[in-house]
């Protein structure tokens, strides 16, 4: 409680802190008996993985989508992905759920709270806390327009003559949007769109609204909380209004509250920004439990499109271990596009431009943002990850599928918890029809499957969907069986040639070592397991886990790796028999 008191004082001043602490005690009392431990003694291990999905990603006529989703997970995933990130399932007005109308309700088009709770019986659930902004269709905004307390003080009105040139923008839309109220026209802060009104966290009432919502989510089964667009939370005129100290203080406060009332809940920050800024949300191990590896998707895409692992290896080799009690969330695709800001300082401009052109050649789009000087620059690439690794203009081939699976195998081997987007599991191609219908580039990667159509594809072993799905489940199951892939286990990037990428993973207790090596090019390659790679003089035998190739022995230490193949080589100590 002392840490919470200190944080509230830093945010709102010592004179109001006693009243805020009383308010927090009352709030905690409301949810006093909400926390039920799932019996886990650790926040994560090698068995953990997260499926990213919309509540209606798979639909069946006459059935609530959350019920359909639960059946799909139970029947198809066979426990291979223990956690499910249900993207915003609340009533909304735009942005596929991220313009929330009512944080405390389930969108009736998806289902009911009991459907969410039922999903939580078999999976760890991840919810979005969309706390930077709210829909203009919300009751809060309606009360603001009508001058009704407390929401009349929930939004940020700024004189349009104010100099806001220092503000970092993630979009090209206007930062201020006029709104007609009973008190006249107010120009309101809108970081992402006119429909998404930013909230005024300098008002503690707003913070306490979200503390209540946070605890409501936990009481309904949330075990991972994703803080959406958190970097932009706190506004101060004359600053960039991104990553402000007060924003970090809010994240730390949320973690402290969870630590007191729901100690098994994980907090993750969503900050699609350059790498150094992104990992700042670990704090000193007292902020987010997890941060996304936003640099991984574009770096891995570049490496596989060019067959050159230099930039990927340089970045991975520079990563410091996360603080104790923290880890990375590794992913290649999500409901959003592939961010390119996280490439800043990691690849030369010429390489970035080539990556962008490669995405366009494969049917993708490029979204832009506005810089402080008014110019525009690429913000994200909109394309499915499966098609981003295609051969331009060609139908899916064995090589295309191998290249895509290689990308996923690299991600699964890295230190951290893997997150898998639904469309990566199903090898979904670009949904150009969806873009035409919505007019939004992000719709290219947000297809909703008809349950019967998807079942036909997955049951036909010849389809790309079935081939990728089965291979992916096998990789996940294999990963879960080996403690060397524990998120807390050390990672060392291997010194390989530019066409190969590999890491050495070691179990936290030292009981297992695995070399995960991927060929990122279209030509077969060889790798020699010398002391430079293994650092283990007593290893005579290596057991290959994915393909089942015969192990090495004395005198045989060179491995051939086919184009886009990944090998996971498990060290067997001489005489151990294990």
N, C-alpha and C positions, 0 to 999 in steps of 0.2 A: 504493500500500500504506500510505503514511503516513496518509491519510484514514481508511482502514479501521481501522488501529490506534487512531487517536484515537476513532473512533466506538465501537469495542468497549470502550475504556477508560471512555467516558462511560456506557455501558450497564451494564457489569459490574465496573468497577473496574480500576485499573492493575495490581494485584497478579496478576490472572489473565490479563491481556492477552497476555503472551508465550506462554502455553500455548494460548490461543485462536488466535493468529496461526500457531502451528505446526500446529494442527488445520486451519486454513483452507488452508495450503499443501498439506497432504496431500489435502484435498478437491479443490483445484484440480488437483492432479496426476492425479486419477481422471478428470477431464473435459478434460484438456489438449488433446486433439485433436478435441473435439466441435464446435467452432465452424467452420462453413463459410459464408463470406459469400455472399450472393445477388448480389453484384456491384453493389448500389445504392451510390451515393455520397452520398445524403441519406436521412434517416429517412423523409421524406414529401414528396409534391408533390400537384398538383391531381388526379392520376389515382387517388389513394388513397381508398378507402372500405372500410368494414367491414360484413359481414353478420353479424348476431347470430342464432344458431340453436342449437337443441338437436341433438344427434347423430341423433335419431330424429324430427325434425320432419316428415320425409316418409318413409313406410314402404311397402315392397313385400314381399308374402308370400314367404318362403323366402330372403330376401336380408338380409345384415347391414346395418342402417340406415346405418352410415357409408359403405358402398359405394353405397347408394341415394342418399345425400346428395351424394356426389361426382359421380355421374352426372347428377343434377339440376343441379348447379352448372355442369358442363361443357356440358350440352346447352341449358340455358335462359338462363344469365346472360351467356354470350358474352363473358366477361372484364370485364363492367361493374363488378363488385365484386371487387377483387383480394385482399382479406383476409377471412378467415372466423373469427369468434369462436365456437368450439364450446363451448357452455356445459358445465359439469362432466360429463365422460364417464367418470368413475370409478365403481367400486362404491359405492353409497350406501344410506342407510336412510330418508331423508325429504327434504323440501324440494326435490324434483325435482333432486337432485344435489348440493345445497349442504350436505348432511350426509354427508361423505365417510368411507367405511369404509377404503379403501386408496388413498392418493394415487399409488402407483406402478404401479397396474394400470388397464387399460381394462375398463369394464363389459362382460362377455361378451354381454349383451343388445344391445349396440351394435356391437361388433366387436373388433378387435385393434389392437395398436400399429402393425402394418404398414398397417392401414387409415387410421390417423391420419397416418402418414408419407406415404401415397399422396396424401391430400388436400393435404399440404404441398408436393407437387411442382408443383401448379398455383396455389397460393394461399399468401399469408402467413397463418400460423396464430396465433390468439390463444387462450391457455389461461387458466383461472382458477387462481390460487394461493389456495386457501381456507384462510387461515392463522390466523384468529381462533378457530376451533372445529373439532372433529372429532366424528364419530358415536360414540355410545355402543356401536355395534356394531364399532368398530375394535379392532385388536389392542392399540393403546396403552391404550385404556380397560380392556380385559380385563386387561392387565398391572397397571394401576393398582389395580383391584379386588383382584387377587391379591397385591399388594405386590411386584411384580417390577420390578427396576431395568432401564433408567433411567426407564421410563414411570411408575413410582410417584411421580415428582416432576414429571409433565407437566401436572397439573391444579391448579385453584385451590380449595382447601377453606377455607371461612369459617365461623366461629361464627355461627349464625343470630341471635344477640343483637347482633351488630355493627351499628352505625348505618351504613346504606348509602344514606341518603336523598339524598345528593349525586350519586349515580350517574345519568347521563342514560340513559333507557331508550327503545329503539326499538320495544318490544313491551309488551303488557299481561300477558304470562306472568310467573311468578315469576322473580326474578333468581337465587335459589338453589334447587337441586333436590337432595333427599336421595338418596344412593346407598349401598347396603349393600356394605361391603367386608370383607375379613378382619380389618381393624383396627377395625371398627365402622361406624356410620353417619357418612358425611361429607356435608356440604352443599356442593355444587359450584356454581361460577359458571356460569350458563347465560344468556347475553345474549339469545339468540334463541328457544330452545325447550329443553325437557327432553332432547331427543334430541341436541342440539348442545352438547357440553361445551367450554367455553372453555379455551384452552391458556395455560400459564404461561410467558410470554416473559421473565420475570425469571430464568428458568433458561436459561443459554446452550445447554444440550443441545437445547432446543426450537428455538431459532434455527438451530442447525446441522442439525437434521432438515430444516428448510425450505430452507436453502441447498442441501442435497443434492437435494431435490425440485425446486427451481428449476432447477438445472443439468441434472437429468434431463429436464425438460420442454424445455429448449433443445436438448438432444441429440436429442430426438424431433421437432424441427421448429418449436417455438414461437418466434415472432418478436415477439410482443407478450404481455406478462404483465400480467394484471389482478389487482390486489390486492383481494380481496373483503372487504368490511366492515372495512377496515383501520383506520378511525377509532377502533374500540373495542379495539385490540390490547393496549395496556399498561394494567394495572390497578394502582391505588394507593389504598388505603382512605383516605377523607376527601376525595377529588377526584371530579370528574365522570366520570373514567375514559373520556374521549373527547378526542381530539386532544392527548394528553399529549406533552410534549417528547420523551419516549423513543420514542413511536410514530413521530414524524417522523424521529428518529434511525435507527430500523430501516429506514424507507423509503429514506433516504439511503444507508445501508449496502448495501442490496440493489442500488441503482443503481450504487454504486461497484464492487461485485463484478461486475455485468454489464459495466460499462465496462472492466474488466480482462480478463474471460474471454470475453465475447460482446458486443462493442461495437455491434453493429447491432440489439440487442434493445431494444424500447421498453417502458417501465414505465408503467402507468396505474393510478391509484387510484380506487376506487369508494367515494365518500363522499356519501351522499344526505342532505345537510345544507344549511343556509342558505349562500348564495353565498360570502360572505366566508370562512367556514370551509372551504368546498370548495376554493377556489383557494389556500388556505394550503399545500396539498400540492405546489405548484410549488416551495416553499421560495424560495431565491434562484437558481432555475434549476438547483439541485443535487439536486432530489428527484424527483418524478414527471416524466416527459417529457410526459404528457398527464393532464388531468383531465376528467371528464364535465361537460357543461353541464347540470346537474340543474335549473336554473331554467327552461331553455328549454321543455321539454314542457308544464308547466302554464301558463306565460305565453302560449305560442303557442295553446294550447287556449282560454284565456280570450279572447284577441284575436279568434279566429275564431268563437267562440260569440256574442260581443257586437258584432263588427264594429268594435272599438275597439282601436287599436294603441298607445295612450298608455303603458300600463305596460310593454309589450314594448319599445317604443322607448326609454323611459327607462332600462330595465335595459341594453339593448344599447349605448346611448350612453355608459353609465357604465363599461363594461368596459375596464380598462387592457390594453394589449397584453401577451400572455404573455411571460415572460422568454425571452431568446435560447435556442434549442434546445428550446423547449417549445411546446405548442399545446393547443387544446381538442379534445375529442371531442364533436361535436354529434349529438344524437339527439332523436327525439320519442317513441319507444316502445322497450321492452325486455321481457325475460321477467318483470320485476317490474311493479308498478303505477306510476302517475304520482305521484311524490312531491310532497307539498304543503309539507313543511318548507322546501324551497328558495324558497317564496314569502314567507317571513317577512320583513317589512320592505319588500316589493316591491308588494303590493296591499293595499288596505284589507280589513278583516274582512268587510264586507258583500259585497265582490266575491268573496272566497273562498267564502263561504257560498253565493252564487249559482252558483259554479262546481261546488261539491259537489252542489247540487240538480240542476244540469244533467246531471251524470253519472248520478245516480239515475234521472232521467227517461228516460235512454237505456239503461237496463238494467244499469248498473254498480253497484259496491259501494264502500263506504268502510271502509278499515281504520284502526284507531286505535292510539295508543300511550299509555303511562302517563307523566304528568308527575311531577317530583319531589314535588309536593304530593299525589299520588295521584289527581288528576283525569285524565280521558282527553281526548285531542285527535286530530283527523284526522292520519293519517300518510301514507296514499297512497290514490289512486283506482284501483280495479280495473275495467278496461274495455279493450277493444281501441281503439287510436287511431282506427281507421276508424269504429267505431260512436260514439266520443266526439264525432265531428264530423257525426253523422247529424242528420236532422230527426226529433225524437221521435215514435215510433209509426209512422213511414213506412218503406216499403221503399226501398232505395238508388235514388237518382235521379241525373240528370245534374248537378244542383246539388250534391248530396252528394259525388259523386266529384270535382267541381271543387274543392270546399272542402277535401277531404282532400289532393288533389294540391297545392293552394296551400300547405298546411302543410309538405309535404315540400320544395317548391321554396324556401320561406323557409329551411328548415334547411340545404339544400344550398348556399345562397349565402353563409352566414355563415362567418366566419374559423374555420378548424379543419378537422379530418377528419370527414366524415360517417359515422355508423353507422346502419344500416338493419336494423330487426327483420324477421325472415322474414314475420311476419303483416302488416307494412305493405306489403311487396311484393305480397302476395296479397289485400289488402283483406278480411282475415278478419273476420267478424262475431263477436260475443260467443259464447263457447262455454259456454252455460248448462248443457248436459248435463255438461260436464267439472266444473263447480262442484258439481252434484248428486252426481256419482260420488265426488269427492275430499273434498267438504266444505270446500274451501279457495277463498277468493275469487280468489286469483291464477290459479287454473286457467282463469278466464274468458279469459285471454290466452295460453294455452299449448296450444292445440289441436295434435294430431298429425294430419297429412294422410295419407290413403291416396294413394299415388302415382298410381294410375289416376284417382281422383276429381279430384285436383288437375289432372292433365293434361287431363281433359275440360273443366274450367272455363277453363284457360288457352288451350285451343285453340278455344274458342267466343268469338269477338270481341265478342259482345253482353253477356257477363257482367261484373259489376264487377271480378272478379279479373283477367280478361284486359285490361280497359281500364286499370286501374291499373298492372298489371305492365308492359305495353308502354310506357305513358307514363313510368313511373318509369325503366325502362332507358334510354329516350331522354334523359331529364334527366341521368342519371349519365354517359352517353356524351358528351353535350354539355359537361357540366362538366369532364370529363377533358381535353377538347381546348383548354381556355382557361387560360393561366397566371395570369390575373387571380384565379382561384379557388385559387391556391396557398395552403396554410395559413399560410405566412409573409408573404403579401401584406397590406398595410395594409387596414383597414376603417374606413369612415366612415358613420355612420348619417345618413340623409338627412332634412332638415326638411320632412316632408310632413304633410298633414292627418291627423286621427285615424283615418280609414278606410283609410289606406295605410301600408305599411311598406316601407322600402327601404334598401339599403346600397350604397355605392360600394366596389368592390373593385379593387385595383390590383396588377398583377404585381410581384413583388419587385424586378425590374430596371426597372420603369416602362414596359415595352413594351406593356402593354394595360390599358385601363380599362373596367370594366363597371358599369353601374347596374342593380341587381336590384331591381325594384319589384313589390310584390304588392298587389292589391286584396283586403282582408280582409272586404268586405261584399257584400251582395246587390244593391247598386245600382252601375251603371257609373260610373266616375269619369274625370276628366281630370287629366293632370299636364303642366306646362310645364317644359321643360328650359332653365331660365334659369341665370345664373351662380351663383345661390344653390345650385343642385343640382350643376352640372357642374364649376365652378371651372376650366374649360378654355376659354379664349377662342377658341382656334383650332379647336375641334370644330364642324364644320358638318354632319356626317353621323353618324347613329346607326344601326347595323345591329342589327335585332331577331333574336335567336338562336333563341328557342323557337318562335314562331309564324310567323316569316318575313315579318312585315309589312314593307312598303316603308320604307326609311330616310328620315329627315328630310333636309331640305336648307335652304338659306337661305330664311327666311320661314316655314318649317314646323317648329315646335318643340313642338307640343302633341300629346300621345298620349292616346288613349282606351283605358282599361283596363276590360275587361268584369268582371262580378262573379266574384270568386275567381280571376281571371286573374293570372298572373305574366309580366312581360316582363323579359328580360335584354338590355339595350341596350349594345352594344359601340361605343365611341367610335372613329370613323375620322378620323384627322387630315387636315386639308385638304391635298390634293396628295400624300398618302402612298400612296393606292391600296391600302391594307391595312385 
